[in-house]
Structure formats: C-alpha cells, structure tokens
C-alpha cells in the first residue's frame, strides 16, 4: 500500500498525477546522484538512499508498506537485469572458467547459506530454520556495483577474473531463490519435509533449464523469421518474449530466473536481426529496472526499525565478509587452478546487493515469524557489504596486484550490427546472378565471427547493412575480415547453398 504522510513537506495529497510526478523526480535524482560513483560510492547505495529519503522516515514522507508490490517490482526488474546480463555473456569468454563459475554459483551459495545460517542462529538465539532462511537470502552476490566502480576508476582485472565474477553473479540468483522459498516453506508448512524440498529443487532447476534453453533457440528463430515493418518493434517483441518466458516458467513451477538468464545466454551467442541495437536497448532497460527496484526497496525500509538490529547486523556482516564468503570460495575452488591472490579477490567481491533485499520480501508475504526483522536485518547486511567491500575494491585489487590498465577502444564511425572486433582486411565482393546467397538476409548466411559485412552498394547507392539486409543480384558488398583466407571462404560460401538454411 502506498500512502503519503500528511506531514510530508513535498506533497500534501496523492493522486495519479502525483505518482507519476514523484516517480519521475526520484528517477531524475537517482540519475544525477549516480555521477558520484567517481568518488567510490557504489551506485546501489545511492539509489537505495534516494528511496529511503523519499520514504516515511525521510523528508519525502511517502508511506510504502506493501511487500507484495515490492516482490512484483523486484521480480520483473530482476528478470530484465538477468536477461541483459545473459545477452552480453559471450561463450568464448566464460568457456575457460565455466566450471569454476557454476561451482561458485551452486555449491558456493549452498555453503554460504548453511554457514551464515548456523552463525545467525547461534548469535541471535533464533531457530536454526530462521537462521538458515537468512543465510539463504544473503547467499547470492551482486556484481553490478562491482564493475560500475571498476569502470569508473578505469581498473581492469588480470586473467579470467572478470568473466568468472560475471558468470557467478549472473547464475547464482536462481540457487539463492530456491533456497529462500525452500526454507520459507519449511517454516510455514506443517507437513514440510526434506523430501518435498528435494522434489521442489529438482523440479525448479530442470524446468527452468529446459524452458530457458528451448526459449533461447526459439527466440532466435522468431526474430529472424518474423518480418516487422518497423525496427523499433523488434525490441517490443523481445521484451514481450522475456515476460512470457518468466511468467510461463513460474506458472509451471520452474525457476523463472534461471530460464530468463539461460535463454538470454543462448540467444546472445547466436546471430539474429538487429542484435547490436537490441543488446544496447536491454542494457538501458536493465539500468532503468535497477533504479526502479532500488528506489522501491528503499521506500519499503523503515530506518527506525534498523537501529535495534545494528549490533547483530554488524556481527553477521563481519562473519559473512571475513569468514563465510572466503570459506565458500576456497572450498569450492580448491580443485581448480586459481592462485591464492585471485581467490582472495573473489572472496572480497562477494557483495550482497538488491537480490537479497528482494528475496527478503518472500518471508514477509508468507507471514513468517520475525519476517519484518529478517527484512531489515538483510537490508542492513546488504548495505554494509556494499559499503565496506564496494568502496575498497580498487584498493584490494591493487594490493593483490591483480589490476591491469583499461585501454579505451576507438569506436568506428560505422556502428556495425555484428561488429565485435576490429578487422584488418577489406574487400568489395560483387554478387553475381548465379550466387545462391541471393534473396537471403545476412543473418541467414551464418557468417563466422571473423567476417563483417559493413556496406552494401546497390544501384550506385550505399547503405549500412544489418542482419535483415537481403542480397540482390548486382549488389556489391564491402566486407571486413581478420585475414584474406576468410574472404576467399566467404566468396566460396556465396556460391553454394550448403551454409544457407
């Protein structure tokens, strides 16, 4: 429920127009304060702070106390954030560290939840089930704040650290979600048992994985098959399919977050029409969703209810940062060739962000005992983690000698649809009337990543090609490639239909 405090100095009454006005003001302020990341302040904290200042204990005076709305907003926002992350996760980047990342995002999450859960139960006197619930909620990491700080400080990471952290942060939310609903179920259902939890676990993972993989392949086919009149409609189509994947997977009892992330990963590693522009669109969409989610979470928090939990919160935060996270990293990565300095850095990059705060609304909705205290404790743990670890990341990276300078790549004047790398060989290829590529779109040619079709000349006119461009007899295409051999193979491919389906 959303109310406006009668003593609020900003607005005296609430209407539909005021809601739109308040929302736009909060978004605008959030965008402005995000510029302070240059001082090392994580963007996440700033967005949360904006929401808290607008809340009932702040000058905004907005009373927002509906965890159901928060859960809904958080779930939709997370689905778009995960989808955007999956789209930008390249198979070639994560291939060397895929098993390390998946181990961290599964066994590492479980180990963190169990260790933190035991500690919370011990220091608070709460039941082990309540402690494990808190451990499950704070078991996932959030790398969004990490890389915003690293980028703002122009800091790069050595080796495969960056893709490892990205893969872990993008794939550990489904496990944390499963653990959270499982322990919530244990605390609320009288007939709950571990057997039923195992059934729920495997059902969630299997259905989420199957739907996600199939949906990724299906989206690629749909995007290349459908012929929409306006390019802008492709982003609407993809947005609709994301919502469909999320809602359908949740409806059949699968893990919707896993399905969304996996479908985006599968789609992002294929060729489809307007790929570059759609990835850019969802990057902006993800930022919008992050801001909305953080502001909403900030509004739900009542700072006065955090004060009694500060002592316990500091203990749990310290245990999570200095013991639980390093323990889970060193145990799960023990059998992989990762040196101690890299393990220490991965341990320090265990930031708890918005996901734990969103997951903390699930016990509130299920009316779990102490759910309000759990929510505010999780909020304090998450913000403390981001504040301590987020602001010291550059310092720790330098101390461990794991940083490399970030070189800025000069952008081409032509923003190519399929351009990922700079090419060194250029050639004009006339399309003869006997070529079997005639009538096919560029995306249907299944060109290797070593080749880019930059321009098309048709009837003495030039235009920039994209995935939807169909080749006509008499066209001259201007291609860029890594080497001359690739262009020769492309010409041979144009003369045969074996590569075109």
N, C-alpha and C positions, 0 to 999 in steps of 0.2 A: 504494500500500500504506500502511496506517495502523498504526503501532506505538506503544507507549508506552515511553518511555525508563525504564529500570529505576531511574534516579536521580531520576526526577520526583517532586517533593515533594507533588504534588496527588493522584495516584492511583498505586497500586502494581501494579495489574493492569488489564487491559482486558476488558470484557465487553460484551454487547449493552446491558445496563442502563447501563453506564458511558458508552457512546457517546451514549445519549440524555441522560444527565445532563450530560456535557461540552458537548454541543451546546446544551442549554437554558441552561447557565451562560454560555456565550460569547454567545448571543443576548441574554440579560438584561444582561450587562455592556456589550455594544455599544449597547443602547438607552439605558443610563444615561450612558455617555460621550458619546453624541450631543448631550446637552444643552450640552456645552462649545462648540458652534458659536457660541454667543453671544460667545465670546472671539475669534472669527475663525478658529478651527481647522476646516478642511474635514472634514466627516463621513467622507469617503472614507478619509482618513489614519487616523482613529480606529478605523474598522473593520479596516483593514489591521494597525494596531498591535496590536489585540486578538488577531488571528490569529498575528502574529509572537511575541507574548509567550507564547501557548499552544504555540508550536512548539518544535522540538528545541533551539534556542539560547536559549529563554526559560524562565521558571520552570515553565511547563506541561509541558515535556519531551515533547510529542507529536511523534513522527517521522512525517511525512507526505511521501512521495516518489513519488506516483503522478500523473503529468501527465495520464493518460487520464481519471481520475476528475475532475481539475480541469477538463479540457476539457469533459467531460459536464455537470458542475455549472454551469460558466460559460455554455455554450451554452443550456441550459434557462433559466437565470436571465436571460440577455440577451434571450431571446425574450419573456419576460413583461415585462421592463422596456421593450422596444421597443413591445410591444403596448399597454401602459399609456400610453406617450407618444403613440402614434398615436391612441388613443381621445380624448385631450384636445387634439389638434391640430385647430383649427377652420379650415375652408376660408376663412372671411371674414378671419381674422387673417393667414394666410400668403399670401393672394392678391396683395397688393401687392409681396411680396418673394419669390415662389416661384422666379423665375429666378435671383435672387441666391443664395438658399439652395441650390438644386440645383447651381449652378455651383461654389459653395464645396465642396459635398459630393462632387463628382466631379473636376473639373479641379483644384480646390484640394488635394484629397487626393493626386492623382497627382503634382502639382508638389512637394508637401511630401515625398512618399516619394522622389522622384528626387534632390532637393537634399540631403536628410538622408543618403540612401544614399551619394551621392558623398562627402560630408564624412566619414562614418564610415569608408569605405574609405580615405580619404586619411590620417586621423589614426591609424588603428589598423594599417594595413598589411594588413587583411583583403581578400579578393577583392571585386570590385565587386558580385558576386551576393550575397554575405553582407551587404555594406553596404546594398544595396537591400532585402534582406529586413528588416533592422532599420528602415529608413526606412518600409517598408510597414506594419510592425507599429505604429509610433508615429504614423501619419499621421492617425488619426481623433481627434476631440475628445469630451469628456465634459462636458456642461453641467449634469449633476445637482448636482455640487459647487458650481458657479457660482451657481445660483439658490437653493440652500439657504443660502448665505452672504448673498445679496442680500435674501432674505426675512427672515433673522434680524436683519439690520441695518435693515429697513424701507426698502429702497432700490429705487426703480423706475427704469426706463430710458426715455429720450426716444424718440419716434418709433416705428419698427418694429424697433428693435434686439432686443428680447426675442423676438418671433416669428422673426426671422432666425436668431438663435443657437439657438433650439429646433429649427427646421427643419433647420439644418445638423447639429446633434448627433444628431438622430434619424435622419437619412438618410445620414450618411457612413460608418457602420459597415459596410454591405454592400460599399462600394468597398474599404475597408481589408481586409476579409475576402478579397475576390477577389484583391487584390494579394498578400496574405500567402500564400495557397495557391498562387498562380502562381509566386512566387519560391521557395517551398519545393519545388515541382515541378521547377523549373529546376535546383535544387541536388542533387536526389536521383535524378531520372530521366535515364539516359544518353541516351535518344533525345528528350529535351525540345527544343523549338524554339519560336520566337515565333509561328509559325502555329498550332500546337496551343494556345498560350496564348490567342490571339485567339478561337479556337473555344470554349474554356472560358469566356472572359469573356462573349461574347455569349449563350452557352447559359445561363449563370448569370443574367444580367440579364433576358433575355427570359422564361425560365420563371418566375423569381421574380416579375417584374412581372405576368405573365398570371395565375398562380395567386393572387397577392395580391389583385389587383383582383376576380377572379371570386369568391374566397373571401369578400371583404368583402360583396359583394352577396348571396352565398348565406347568410352568417350572419344578415344582417338578415331575410331571408325565413324562415329556420328559426326564429329567435327569435319572430317574430310569428305563425308558423303553429303551432308546437308548443304544446300546452296541458298544461303540467306542473302537477301537483297542489299542489306546494309552491314558494313563491317562491325559497327557498334553492337549489333545483335548477337555476335558471337560471344561477347563477354556475358551478356544476359543468359545465353544458352548454357554456358559453362557454369555460371552461378546457380542456375536452376538445377543442373545436374549434381552439383555439390550438395545442395539442400536435399535433393532426392536420395542421394547415397546415404547421407547422415540419417534422415528420418526413416528410410526403409530398413536400414541395418538395425536401428534402435527398435523399430516395430517388430522385427522377427527375433529379437533377443540377442543380437550380435553386438560387438564392440564398435560403436559408430565412429569413435575417434581413430581406431586402428584402420577401419575401412576407408575413411577420408584420407588419411595420410598415405596409405598404401596405394590408393587409386591415383593420387597426385604424383607419387613417385613413378608409377608405371607410365602414366601419361607423359610426365616430364621427360622421360627417356625415350620417347618416340617422336616422330615428325608429324606435326599437324598444322593446319592452316592458322595463320596469324599467331604463331607460337610466341614470338618475342613480345608482341604487344599485349597478349593475354597474360603472360608472366608479369609484365610491368603493371598491368591493371590489378592483378591479385596481390601484388606487393603493396600497392597503395590501399587496397581493400583490407589487407591484414593490419596495416598501421591504424586505419580507422577503427577496426574492430578492437584492437588493443586499447586504444584510448577510451572507447565507449565502455569496454569491460572494466578497465581500471577505475574509471570515474564511478561506475555503478558500485563496484566493490567498496570504494572509498565512502560513498554515500551510506552504505549499509552499516559501516563500522561506527560504533559509538565510543569515541576516545575515552570517555569517563569510565567505561567498563573494562578498559585495558589496564588501568592503573593497578588494581589489585592483583593482576597476573604478571606484573613486570618481573618480580623476583623469580618465579617459576619459569617465565619465558626466557630470561637470560640464561638460566641453567640449561634448559633444553636446547636453546640456540647454540650455546658453547659446546654442549655434548654433540650436537648434530654436526657442527662445523669442524671440530677438532678431533672427534673420535669416530662417530658413526659413518660419516662420508669417507674419510680416509680408510677406515676398515673395509668398507664395501668395495672401494676402488682397488686396494691392494690385494684383497682376496679374489675378486672376480678377474683381475688382470694378471694374476700370478703366473699363469701358464703362457702368457703372450710376451713377445719380445719388446717390452716397453721399459725404458730405464727409470730409475728412481725419481729423477728430476721431473720427468713427464708425468709419472704417477702422482707426485706431489702437486703438480699444477692442476691436473684433472681433479684431484681431491679438493683443491681450493675453488675450482669453478663449479661448485655444487650449489649454485644459487637457487633459492626457492622463490618463485615469482607468483604470478597470478593464478596459475593452475591449482596450487594447494588451497588458496583462498576460495576459489570457485568450488572445489571439492568439499570444503568445509560447510557449504550450504546444504549438502545432501543430508547429513545428520539432523540439521535444523528442520528440514522438510519432513523427515521421518520421525520427528519428535523424540530423538534420542535423549536420554537423561544427560544433563550438563552440556547440551548441544550449543547453547549460547556461549558458554565459557570456552568450549572447544573452538568455536569460530574465532573468537577474539584472541585466544592463545595462538592459533595458527596464523592469524593476521600478524601478530607481534613477531612470531618466529620468522615468517617470510620477509617482513620489512627489515628485521635485524640482519638476516642473512644477506639481503641485497645491499644494505648499507655498509656492513663490515667487509664482505667479500668483494662487492662490486666496486667500491671506491679504491680498493687496494690491489686490484687485478694487474694494472700496469707495473706496479712496484714488485709484486711477486713474480711476474713474468721476467722482469729484468734481473731480479735476484737469482732466479733459477737459470738465467742465461738461455731463455727459450724464445727470445724475440728476434724478428728479422724486420728490416725496413719495408714498408709498403710502398711499392712503386706504382704511381698513378699511370694508367694506360690512356694514351691519347685516343679519343673517340673519333671514329671516321665520320665524315660529313654525311655519308650514306648509312643510315641505320638499317642494316640488313635483317631480314626476318630470321634467317638461320645462322647469323654470324656469331660464332663463339670465339674464334681465334683469328689472328692476323695472317693472311695468306701471302705467299711470295711470288707466285706465278700467275700471270694474267693472259687470257686469250679470248679472241672472238670466234665463236663457232656458228657458222650458217646452218640453219635447219633445212635440210634437203627434203624434197617431197616424198622420198621413199623411207624417211626415218619413221620408225614405229612409235616414237615418242610424241608424234603429232596428235593433238587432241587431249593429251593428258596434262594434268596440273603438275607443277613442280614437286609438290609433296608426294604425288603418286610415283614419282621416279625413284624414290628411296635412295637419294644420293648419299654417299658416305660423308662423314663429317669433315673430310679433307677438302671438300669442294663446296663452293658457294656460287649461286647464280646471282650476280649483282645487278645487271641491267639487261633489258630486252629492247632491241631495236625492231620496230615494226612500221613499215611504210615510211621510212625516214624519220620516225619519231621515237624518242627514247622514253622509257618509263622504268621505275624501280619495280622489280619483281617481288612477289611474295609467294607464299605456299599455294595460293589459289590461282596463280597465273597459269593459263593453259597455252601450250606452244602451238604455233601455226606454221604451216609451210612458208618458207621465205623469211621467217624471223632470224635475227642474229642475236645470239645470247652472249653476254660478256661474263665469263666465269673467272673466279679466283680459286687457286688451289695451292696445296703445300708443295707440289712438285709437278714436273711435266708429265710424268707417268700417269698421274691421277687424271689429267685432262685427256690423255690418249684412251684411258679406260672409259672415261665418260663418253667420248665420241663413239666408241665401240658399243657402249650400252645403249646409246640412242638408236643404233641400227638394228637392235634386237628387242624383242618383247619379253625376254626371259625375266627381266627385272621389274616389269610393269604388270601390276595386277589390278 
